[in-house]
Amino acid sequence: MFGFLTTTPNAEVAKVHPQAMPVILTTKNECDLWMSGDWEQVSKLQRPLPDNSLKIVASGEKEDPS
C-alpha cells in the first residue's frame, strides 16, 4: 500500500513548486507512527521539512533521451 500526502513547501521546494511538497518521513519512528498511529498523532506528520534540509542536485530544463 502506498500513500501520497502533500503539505506547504519549504524554501527549497517553493522555488520549484510554490503550492505544495510531498510529506517526507525521515525516521523509523515516523514511519511506524504513520502505519499504526491514530489520526491525532499522524496528522502532525503533515508538515514541510525544515528549510535547508533538502539539497538541489540538478536544475534546468529536463532532457529525456530520444
N, C-alpha and C positions, 0 to 999 in steps of 0.2 A: 504494500500500500504506500502511496506517495501523497504528500500534501504540499501545497504551494501557498504561502501566505505572504502578503506584502505589507509594508509599512512606509512611513515617510522616509525619504532618502537622507543619508548622512551627507557630509560635504563632498566626498569623492564621487558618490553616485549621482548627486544632484547636478554635477557638471555634465553628465551623460544623459540622465533621465530625471528631470526635476519633479516628477509626480510620485514615484514610488521606487522601492527597492525590495528585494526578497528579504524575508526574515532569515537570518543565518544563525543556526545554533552552533556554538563553539566549544561546548564542553559535554562530556558524557552525562553529567548531571542534568543539563538542559535537555538532552535527547531523551533521557529516562523520564523526565517530567513531562515532556511533550507526549510521550507514549502512554503515560499512566496517571498523570495528574488530573485534578478537577479543573474546570474552566476558570475558576477564580485564580488559580496558580498559573495555569497555562497561558492565560491571556496576557500576563505580564511579560511573556517572551516576545510579544508582538511589539518590537522596538527596533530602531535602527542600531547598527553597530556604532560605537563611538567614532567621532571624526578622527581621521589619521590612523584608523585601524585597518584600512584596505590600501593596497598599493596598485596603482595603474601600471600594467606591464606592457600595454600596447595601445596605440591611438592612431587615428587617421581613418581613411576610407577602407572598408573591408574589401578584400580582393579574393574572390573564390577562383580556384583554378578551373580552367575550362575542361 
